[in-house]
Amino acid sequence: MTDTLVSDAPRTDAVDAPPGSFPVTVIIRRFDPDVDDEPRWQDFDVMMLPTDRILDALHKIKWEQDGSLTFRRSCAHGVCGSDAMRINGRNRLACKTLIKDLDVSKPIYVEAIKGLPLEKDLVVDMEPFFKSYREVQPFLQPAKAPEPGKERVQSVADRARFDDTTKCILCAACTSSCPVFWTDGQYFGPAAIVNAHRFIFDSRDDAANVRLDILNDKEGVWRCRTTFNCTDACPRGIQVTKAIAEVKQAVMRGRA
């Protein structure tokens, strides 16, 4: 078990710093439910390279300064989506945010994503997010099985119809950037609608009307206020707001 270093003045370890590195101040919004009544900010100084990522900074802090720092990460390559957090007020993946792309003349602020229950430091309870995801039935539901030995054939054009929304990695960056989601715990949120879109417009699927009925609800697509926060936050470049608009059109006119 790593010992926790308690210090009012976090140190900068410049002794074995690689050439080209420089000090960066990272201010993290900390919260330990066992000892804290409210979240608090704590600053750390770390030596970083321009090509390092925020995730690298968090690793250095955890491994070298404070082993109690808590955050999620897995693949570290922008695929698993587990390290979504707010960096300088914007939802990003820590593993894709390079130090050189931030203004290092100022402190870098890191905090948990908003709108989901805070568990500890940068970790939130993702269950409300995944509950909404499951409710839109994000899986293929064909009316009948394919012929023996045959696949479900789909044209290139049909596949392209929903290609953009297949890119979702369920990081919750879009959903937790949505002001409606922050204030309304019942709203499905952008990610759930994106994943419904992926199957609503799949020509091999026969349950589009079921999903459209689910989303034609007071907490469904009509709660979207088209602020584009979700599109700006998506680390995969999905046109989230466009997908939501297409689902709205399908609710009114049917799947085209």
Buried (B, 14 or more C-beta within 10 A) or exposed (E): EEEEEEEEEBEBEEEEBEEEBEEBBBBBBBBEEEEEEEBEEBEBBBBBBEEBBBBBBBBBBBEBBBBBBBBBBEEBEBEBBBBBBBBBEEBBBBBBBBBEEBEBEEBBBBBBBBBBEBBBBBBBEBEBBBEBBEBBBBEEBEEEEEEEEEEEEEEEEEEEBBEBBBEBBBBBBBBBBBEBBBEBEEBBBBBBBBBBBBBBBBBBBEBBBBBBEBBBBEBBBEBBEEEEBBBBBBBBEBBBBBBBBBBBEBBEEEBE
